[in-house]
Amino acid sequence: MSDLSSNYRPASAHSIHCLDTVEIAGEKFSTAVLPEGLRLEKELGVILAGNLTARRICLDDFVCHPRSIITPGGDYLLMHPAGPMHYVWAGRGKMANRMYQYRSSDGGCSWTPGAVAWEVPYSMHAAVPFVPRGSSRIYAFGTEPVVEFHDGTENAPIGYRFSDDDGRTWSPAQIIRPQNDPDFCGMSAMRMCETRSGAWLVGAHASHWTADEAGEHVVTHQYLLRSTDQGKTWTVLPAARPNGWQCPGTCRMDEARPILLPDGQILLMARTPEGRLWQSRSDDDGLTWSAFEPTPLVHLDAPPMLFMLADGKTLVAFFHNKRRPADGGAHIFAHEARVELWCALSTDGSRTWSEPRLVAVNACEPAVLNGWGGVTPMVSYADLLVNGDQLELFIDHQMRQVIHVRLTRQDLDRLPARSDLVDTQP
């Protein structure tokens, strides 16, 4: 296997430099004197709410999209790519990162060191682990940046691997070639869904980039890949490219997350640049969908982080609850709006949501990373592993470290709301 990069630095070369002041819920605070119920974790560069505890899983030049699962054998399995940079910036045919996996056999109390999950001659984007109902096989879905099949800047085939030994070894990648769009390429990193009938739904969006003197521009369309025969054949929804979904009034929709609701309906929640998460619903096993509509969740151009709790009826959404600054912000994707992580609950299938409560805040100077140029002060792309009332939250912090936050179902109700923070300002 070729070297990742001539400028690769081991994790020990990284430094966490905490900020002197942060903005939380629209108010400025000194990191030395925070409101009651918040505390600074200096080694991690984040502020945590309540009694939450956290540890670092990985620190590197580039880390993204942590995804987790409870294996059929009962272990926790965590996967994410890490290395010098994202696959897009390295250029085709160059190794920029590898997929790593970690295992916990004691309910998340300790983890094995990161190990390369599989060796391929190209970089990785995400691995979304999935176990079909009644199966002991683990699948891992995601973007496969195969050199010869790239389409534009980011788009690449979507594929999957499987493991029959509880995630210890993996098959070669199987590229998905939908019947109605055999050369489909895009990006896929969000959790997938299995419907009541056993259909599989995998989100993927396709992007096209242009640049002019005014800056970078991107057009994206959201799609779903649907299989009714456990991955043997696939169809692209709502139609073959370029006829994907977009947020009304914009030229964008990205990173949609399908999830099964208690009544058998499928909810599809998507990232948009409009300032909120948008959603659609399917009553026919994911075959057709309602028109997209906005949710009340304030979340500017960042992925949905949506999960079902153990009772099988309560949704928890993690979101940034922050809009783009009045000056327009510093980045096309408004990374500066991803600095606070909040959560809300819904018991009626995302028709209404509880009051937002604060989970974590970035308190660290942005790193100057390969490709991002120091514009990633974010706590985003989080994943949640649910084991009864015990919750394991994995946060992609600044796209350079994965932070593991331990909490319980009861903690979600005790986290501070905005009024708690403002009323207790020192």
KAKAFEN-V819799 format. One record per residue. N is the residue number from 1. RES is the residue in one small letter. PHI is phi in radians with two decimals (* if undefined). OMEGA is omega in whole degrees, 0 to 359 (none if undefined). Layout:
n->N res->RES phi->PHI omega->OMEGA
n->N res->RES phi->PHI omega->OMEGA
This chain:
n->1 res->m phi->* omega->182
n->2 res->s phi->-1.23 omega->176
n->3 res->d phi->-1.09 omega->179
n->4 res->l phi->-1.17 omega->183
n->5 res->s phi->-2.96 omega->179
n->6 res->s phi->-1.21 omega->181
n->7 res->n phi->-1.82 omega->179
n->8 res->y phi->-1.15 omega->178
n->9 res->r phi->-2.09 omega->175
n->10 res->p phi->-1.15 omega->184
n->11 res->a phi->-1.03 omega->182
n->12 res->s phi->-1.12 omega->181
n->13 res->a phi->-1.46 omega->182
n->14 res->h phi->-1.44 omega->178
n->15 res->s phi->-2.28 omega->175
n->16 res->i phi->-1.84 omega->180
n->17 res->h phi->-2.00 omega->184
n->18 res->c phi->-1.29 omega->177
n->19 res->l phi->-1.32 omega->175
n->20 res->d phi->-1.41 omega->180
n->21 res->t phi->-2.37 omega->177
n->22 res->v phi->-2.39 omega->174
n->23 res->e phi->-1.85 omega->179
n->24 res->i phi->-2.28 omega->179
n->25 res->a phi->0.94 omega->177
n->26 res->g phi->1.47 omega->179
n->27 res->e phi->-2.02 omega->179
n->28 res->k phi->-1.64 omega->181
n->29 res->f phi->-2.36 omega->169
n->30 res->s phi->-1.34 omega->178
n->31 res->t phi->-1.22 omega->177
n->32 res->a phi->-1.48 omega->182
n->33 res->v phi->-2.39 omega->183
n->34 res->l phi->-1.67 omega->177
n->35 res->p phi->-1.05 omega->177
n->36 res->e phi->-1.01 omega->181
n->37 res->g phi->1.67 omega->175
n->38 res->l phi->-2.09 omega->177
n->39 res->r phi->-2.54 omega->180
n->40 res->l phi->-1.56 omega->171
n->41 res->e phi->-1.73 omega->189
n->42 res->k phi->-1.09 omega->183
n->43 res->e phi->-1.17 omega->181
n->44 res->l phi->-1.70 omega->182
n->45 res->g phi->1.33 omega->178
n->46 res->v phi->-2.34 omega->172
n->47 res->i phi->-1.81 omega->179
n->48 res->l phi->-1.97 omega->179
n->49 res->a phi->-1.75 omega->175
n->50 res->g phi->1.09 omega->180
n->51 res->n phi->-1.74 omega->182
n->52 res->l phi->-1.13 omega->176
n->53 res->t phi->-1.99 omega->185
n->54 res->a phi->-2.55 omega->174
n->55 res->r phi->-2.52 omega->176
n->56 res->r phi->-1.57 omega->174
n->57 res->i phi->-1.63 omega->184
n->58 res->c phi->-2.68 omega->173
n->59 res->l phi->-2.37 omega->184
n->60 res->d phi->-2.75 omega->176
n->61 res->d phi->-1.01 omega->182
n->62 res->f phi->-2.46 omega->176
n->63 res->v phi->-2.46 omega->177
n->64 res->c phi->-2.70 omega->167
n->65 res->h phi->0.91 omega->173
n->66 res->p phi->-1.15 omega->179
n->67 res->r phi->-2.42 omega->190
n->68 res->s phi->-2.37 omega->178
n->69 res->i phi->-2.83 omega->166
n->70 res->i phi->-1.58 omega->185
n->71 res->t phi->-1.27 omega->175
n->72 res->p phi->-1.01 omega->178
n->73 res->g phi->-1.47 omega->176
n->74 res->g phi->1.69 omega->177
n->75 res->d phi->-1.42 omega->167
n->76 res->y phi->-1.59 omega->178
n->77 res->l phi->-2.18 omega->179
n->78 res->l phi->-2.09 omega->182
n->79 res->m phi->-2.31 omega->173
n->80 res->h phi->-2.89 omega->173
n->81 res->p phi->-1.43 omega->177
n->82 res->a phi->-2.69 omega->180
n->83 res->g phi->2.71 omega->182
n->84 res->p phi->-1.21 omega->186
n->85 res->m phi->-2.91 omega->175
n->86 res->h phi->-1.16 omega->183
n->87 res->y phi->-1.07 omega->184
n->88 res->v phi->-1.16 omega->187
n->89 res->w phi->-1.36 omega->183
n->90 res->a phi->-1.24 omega->186
n->91 res->g phi->1.62 omega->183
n->92 res->r phi->-1.10 omega->177
n->93 res->g phi->1.47 omega->180
n->94 res->k phi->-1.90 omega->180
n->95 res->m phi->-1.45 omega->182
n->96 res->a phi->-2.03 omega->178
n->97 res->n phi->-2.83 omega->174
n->98 res->r phi->-2.35 omega->176
n->99 res->m phi->-1.50 omega->179
n->100 res->y phi->-1.96 omega->175
n->101 res->q phi->-2.40 omega->182
n->102 res->y phi->-2.28 omega->182
n->103 res->r phi->-2.27 omega->174
n->104 res->s phi->-2.16 omega->178
n->105 res->s phi->-1.85 omega->181
n->106 res->d phi->-2.21 omega->175
n->107 res->g phi->1.19 omega->176
n->108 res->g phi->1.56 omega->179
n->109 res->c phi->-1.23 omega->179
n->110 res->s phi->-2.52 omega->184
n->111 res->w phi->-2.33 omega->172
n->112 res->t phi->-1.21 omega->174
n->113 res->p phi->-1.06 omega->180
n->114 res->g phi->-1.10 omega->178
n->115 res->a phi->-2.24 omega->179
n->116 res->v phi->-1.14 omega->184
n->117 res->a phi->-1.28 omega->178
n->118 res->w phi->-2.75 omega->180
n->119 res->e phi->-1.82 omega->175
n->120 res->v phi->-2.42 omega->183
n->121 res->p phi->-1.49 omega->178
n->122 res->y phi->-2.58 omega->183
n->123 res->s phi->-1.44 omega->182
n->124 res->m phi->-2.03 omega->181
n->125 res->h phi->-2.07 omega->179
n->126 res->a phi->-2.86 omega->172
n->127 res->a phi->-2.33 omega->181
n->128 res->v phi->-1.77 omega->182
n->129 res->p phi->-1.29 omega->187
n->130 res->f phi->-2.71 omega->175
n->131 res->v phi->-2.10 omega->178
n->132 res->p phi->-1.08 omega->178
n->133 res->r phi->-1.00 omega->178
n->134 res->g phi->1.34 omega->183
n->135 res->s phi->-1.96 omega->171
n->136 res->s phi->-1.90 omega->179
n->137 res->r phi->-1.59 omega->174
n->138 res->i phi->-1.73 omega->172
n->139 res->y phi->-1.84 omega->174
n->140 res->a phi->-2.32 omega->183
n->141 res->f phi->-1.74 omega->174
n->142 res->g phi->2.89 omega->177
n->143 res->t phi->-1.17 omega->176
n->144 res->e phi->-2.06 omega->185
n->145 res->p phi->-1.30 omega->178
n->146 res->v phi->-1.10 omega->192
n->147 res->v phi->-0.96 omega->189
n->148 res->e phi->-1.35 omega->185
n->149 res->f phi->-2.00 omega->178
n->150 res->h phi->-1.09 omega->176
n->151 res->d phi->-2.23 omega->182
n->152 res->g phi->1.33 omega->187
n->153 res->t phi->-1.31 omega->188
n->154 res->e phi->-2.05 omega->191
n->155 res->n phi->-1.18 omega->180
n->156 res->a phi->-2.63 omega->179
n->157 res->p phi->-1.07 omega->172
n->158 res->i phi->-1.82 omega->182
n->159 res->g phi->-2.58 omega->178
n->160 res->y phi->-2.64 omega->171
n->161 res->r phi->-2.08 omega->174
n->162 res->f phi->-2.44 omega->179
n->163 res->s phi->-2.32 omega->176
n->164 res->d phi->-1.89 omega->178
n->165 res->d phi->-2.18 omega->174
n->166 res->d phi->1.16 omega->175
n->167 res->g phi->1.54 omega->180
n->168 res->r phi->-1.48 omega->174
n->169 res->t phi->-2.35 omega->187
n->170 res->w phi->-2.28 omega->176
n->171 res->s phi->-1.26 omega->169
n->172 res->p phi->-1.08 omega->181
n->173 res->a phi->-1.25 omega->172
n->174 res->q phi->-1.85 omega->182
n->175 res->i phi->-1.37 omega->178
n->176 res->i phi->-1.44 omega->178
n->177 res->r phi->-2.14 omega->185
n->178 res->p phi->-1.01 omega->183
n->179 res->q phi->-1.10 omega->182
n->180 res->n phi->-1.68 omega->178
n->181 res->d phi->-2.85 omega->189
n->182 res->p phi->-1.03 omega->181
n->183 res->d phi->-1.74 omega->183
n->184 res->f phi->-0.96 omega->175
n->185 res->c phi->-2.35 omega->179
n->186 res->g phi->-3.04 omega->176
n->187 res->m phi->-2.33 omega->182
n->188 res->s phi->-2.44 omega->180
n->189 res->a phi->-2.55 omega->184
n->190 res->m phi->-1.57 omega->177
n->191 res->r phi->-1.00 omega->182
n->192 res->m phi->-1.79 omega->188
n->193 res->c phi->-2.53 omega->169
n->194 res->e phi->-1.98 omega->182
n->195 res->t phi->-1.38 omega->180
n->196 res->r phi->-1.07 omega->181
n->197 res->s phi->-1.41 omega->181
n->198 res->g phi->1.73 omega->175
n->199 res->a phi->-1.23 omega->179
n->200 res->w phi->-1.83 omega->178
n->201 res->l phi->-2.17 omega->181
n->202 res->v phi->-2.17 omega->178
n->203 res->g phi->-1.41 omega->174
n->204 res->a phi->-2.71 omega->175
n->205 res->h phi->-2.11 omega->177
n->206 res->a phi->-1.94 omega->183
n->207 res->s phi->-2.21 omega->175
n->208 res->h phi->-2.37 omega->188
n->209 res->w phi->-1.90 omega->169
n->210 res->t phi->-2.41 omega->178
n->211 res->a phi->-2.51 omega->174
n->212 res->d phi->-2.52 omega->184
n->213 res->e phi->-1.15 omega->178
n->214 res->a phi->-1.49 omega->178
n->215 res->g phi->2.18 omega->180
n->216 res->e phi->-1.44 omega->176
n->217 res->h phi->-2.38 omega->179
n->218 res->v phi->-2.40 omega->174
n->219 res->v phi->-2.02 omega->180
n->220 res->t phi->-2.25 omega->173
n->221 res->h phi->-2.23 omega->179
n->222 res->q phi->-1.67 omega->179
n->223 res->y phi->-2.36 omega->168
n->224 res->l phi->-2.18 omega->171
n->225 res->l phi->-1.70 omega->185
n->226 res->r phi->-2.15 omega->177
n->227 res->s phi->-2.27 omega->177
n->228 res->t phi->-1.87 omega->181
n->229 res->d phi->-2.28 omega->176
n->230 res->q phi->0.96 omega->170
n->231 res->g phi->1.55 omega->180
n->232 res->k phi->-1.29 omega->177
n->233 res->t phi->-2.31 omega->185
n->234 res->w phi->-2.44 omega->174
n->235 res->t phi->-2.32 omega->176
n->236 res->v phi->-1.57 omega->175
n->237 res->l phi->-2.03 omega->4
n->238 res->p phi->-1.37 omega->179
n->239 res->a phi->-2.96 omega->177
n->240 res->a phi->-1.10 omega->178
n->241 res->r phi->-0.97 omega->6
n->242 res->p phi->-1.71 omega->189
n->243 res->n phi->-1.70 omega->177
n->244 res->g phi->-1.54 omega->179
n->245 res->w phi->-1.41 omega->170
n->246 res->q phi->-2.39 omega->176
n->247 res->c phi->-1.21 omega->180
n->248 res->p phi->-0.94 omega->179
n->249 res->g phi->1.45 omega->179
n->250 res->t phi->-2.33 omega->175
n->251 res->c phi->-1.96 omega->188
n->252 res->r phi->-2.43 omega->159
n->253 res->m phi->-2.91 omega->189
n->254 res->d phi->-2.46 omega->161
n->255 res->e phi->0.84 omega->180
n->256 res->a phi->-1.26 omega->182
n->257 res->r phi->-2.12 omega->176
n->258 res->p phi->-1.48 omega->179
n->259 res->i phi->-2.58 omega->181
n->260 res->l phi->-1.42 omega->178
n->261 res->l phi->-1.68 omega->185
n->262 res->p phi->-1.01 omega->182
n->263 res->d phi->-1.51 omega->181
n->264 res->g phi->1.59 omega->175
n->265 res->q phi->-1.19 omega->176
n->266 res->i phi->-1.88 omega->175
n->267 res->l phi->-1.75 omega->177
n->268 res->l phi->-2.11 omega->181
n->269 res->m phi->-1.94 omega->190
n->270 res->a phi->-2.31 omega->172
n->271 res->r phi->-1.33 omega->176
n->272 res->t phi->-2.49 omega->174
n->273 res->p phi->-1.57 omega->187
n->274 res->e phi->-1.35 omega->180
n->275 res->g phi->2.02 omega->178
n->276 res->r phi->-2.47 omega->167
n->277 res->l phi->-1.24 omega->177
n->278 res->w phi->-2.02 omega->184
n->279 res->q phi->-2.56 omega->176
n->280 res->s phi->-2.42 omega->182
n->281 res->r phi->-2.35 omega->175
n->282 res->s phi->-2.24 omega->176
n->283 res->d phi->-1.82 omega->184
n->284 res->d phi->-2.22 omega->172
n->285 res->d phi->1.22 omega->177
n->286 res->g phi->1.50 omega->182
n->287 res->l phi->-1.45 omega->177
n->288 res->t phi->-2.22 omega->190
n->289 res->w phi->-2.40 omega->175
n->290 res->s phi->-1.27 omega->175
n->291 res->a phi->-1.10 omega->178
n->292 res->f phi->-1.18 omega->179
n->293 res->e phi->-2.46 omega->182
n->294 res->p phi->-1.31 omega->169
n->295 res->t phi->-1.67 omega->175
n->296 res->p phi->-1.42 omega->185
n->297 res->l phi->-1.41 omega->182
n->298 res->v phi->-1.32 omega->191
n->299 res->h phi->-2.84 omega->189
n->300 res->l phi->-1.55 omega->169
n->301 res->d phi->0.91 omega->178
n->302 res->a phi->-2.49 omega->188
n->303 res->p phi->-1.30 omega->171
n->304 res->p phi->-1.15 omega->177
n->305 res->m phi->-2.22 omega->194
n->306 res->l phi->-2.12 omega->186
n->307 res->f phi->-2.52 omega->175
n->308 res->m phi->-1.75 omega->178
n->309 res->l phi->-1.40 omega->191
n->310 res->a phi->-1.16 omega->180
n->311 res->d phi->-1.30 omega->177
n->312 res->g phi->1.33 omega->181
n->313 res->k phi->-2.38 omega->181
n->314 res->t phi->-1.76 omega->174
n->315 res->l phi->-1.54 omega->169
n->316 res->v phi->-2.11 omega->177
n->317 res->a phi->-2.01 omega->171
n->318 res->f phi->-1.76 omega->185
n->319 res->f phi->-2.68 omega->189
n->320 res->h phi->-1.59 omega->172
n->321 res->n phi->0.95 omega->185
n->322 res->k phi->-2.63 omega->179
n->323 res->r phi->-1.72 omega->178
n->324 res->r phi->-1.12 omega->177
n->325 res->p phi->-0.99 omega->183
n->326 res->a phi->-1.04 omega->181
n->327 res->d phi->-1.41 omega->177
n->328 res->g phi->1.70 omega->178
n->329 res->g phi->1.42 omega->190
n->330 res->a phi->-1.78 omega->190
n->331 res->h phi->-2.46 omega->181
n->332 res->i phi->-0.99 omega->182
n->333 res->f phi->-1.76 omega->174
n->334 res->a phi->0.95 omega->177
n->335 res->h phi->-1.02 omega->181
n->336 res->e phi->-1.18 omega->177
n->337 res->a phi->-1.62 omega->183
n->338 res->r phi->-1.84 omega->188
n->339 res->v phi->-1.59 omega->178
n->340 res->e phi->-2.09 omega->177
n->341 res->l phi->-2.02 omega->180
n->342 res->w phi->-2.02 omega->175
n->343 res->c phi->-2.45 omega->175
n->344 res->a phi->-2.57 omega->183
n->345 res->l phi->-2.05 omega->174
n->346 res->s phi->-2.40 omega->177
n->347 res->t phi->-1.96 omega->180
n->348 res->d phi->-2.23 omega->174
n->349 res->g phi->1.20 omega->177
n->350 res->s phi->1.29 omega->173
n->351 res->r phi->-1.48 omega->173
n->352 res->t phi->-2.40 omega->183
n->353 res->w phi->-2.33 omega->177
n->354 res->s phi->-1.26 omega->176
n->355 res->e phi->-1.09 omega->179
n->356 res->p phi->-1.07 omega->177
n->357 res->r phi->-2.26 omega->188
n->358 res->l phi->-1.39 omega->178
n->359 res->v phi->-1.92 omega->186
n->360 res->a phi->-2.70 omega->180
n->361 res->v phi->-2.43 omega->172
n->362 res->n phi->-1.13 omega->177
n->363 res->a phi->-2.32 omega->187
n->364 res->c phi->-2.26 omega->174
n->365 res->e phi->-1.05 omega->179
n->366 res->p phi->-1.06 omega->176
n->367 res->a phi->-1.43 omega->173
n->368 res->v phi->-1.64 omega->187
n->369 res->l phi->-1.84 omega->176
n->370 res->n phi->-1.15 omega->176
n->371 res->g phi->1.82 omega->186
n->372 res->w phi->-1.47 omega->174
n->373 res->g phi->1.15 omega->175
n->374 res->g phi->1.34 omega->181
n->375 res->v phi->-2.08 omega->184
n->376 res->t phi->-2.16 omega->179
n->377 res->p phi->-1.49 omega->197
n->378 res->m phi->-1.92 omega->169
n->379 res->v phi->-2.09 omega->193
n->380 res->s phi->-2.60 omega->178
n->381 res->y phi->0.80 omega->184
n->382 res->a phi->-1.30 omega->176
n->383 res->d phi->-2.24 omega->182
n->384 res->l phi->-2.17 omega->174
n->385 res->l phi->-1.82 omega->185
n->386 res->v phi->-1.88 omega->176
n->387 res->n phi->-2.29 omega->187
n->388 res->g phi->1.14 omega->179
n->389 res->d phi->-1.47 omega->178
n->390 res->q phi->-1.50 omega->183
n->391 res->l phi->-2.13 omega->176
n->392 res->e phi->-2.05 omega->182
n->393 res->l phi->-1.85 omega->180
n->394 res->f phi->-1.97 omega->186
n->395 res->i phi->-1.91 omega->170
n->396 res->d phi->-1.44 omega->183
n->397 res->h phi->-1.78 omega->178
n->398 res->q phi->1.04 omega->184
n->399 res->m phi->0.91 omega->174
n->400 res->r phi->-2.42 omega->174
n->401 res->q phi->-2.59 omega->172
n->402 res->v phi->-1.83 omega->179
n->403 res->i phi->-1.91 omega->179
n->404 res->h phi->-1.77 omega->179
n->405 res->v phi->-1.87 omega->179
n->406 res->r phi->-1.77 omega->178
n->407 res->l phi->-2.69 omega->178
n->408 res->t phi->-2.10 omega->177
n->409 res->r phi->-1.01 omega->181
n->410 res->q phi->-1.17 omega->179
n->411 res->d phi->-1.05 omega->181
n->412 res->l phi->-1.04 omega->180
n->413 res->d phi->-1.41 omega->184
n->414 res->r phi->-1.72 omega->181
n->415 res->l phi->-1.13 omega->184
n->416 res->p phi->-1.28 omega->170
n->417 res->a phi->-1.52 omega->181
n->418 res->r phi->-1.03 omega->181
n->419 res->s phi->-1.10 omega->177
n->420 res->d phi->-1.13 omega->183
n->421 res->l phi->-1.32 omega->182
n->422 res->v phi->-1.21 omega->183
n->423 res->d phi->-1.21 omega->182
n->424 res->t phi->-1.86 omega->180
n->425 res->q phi->-1.05 omega->180
n->426 res->p phi->-1.07 omega->none
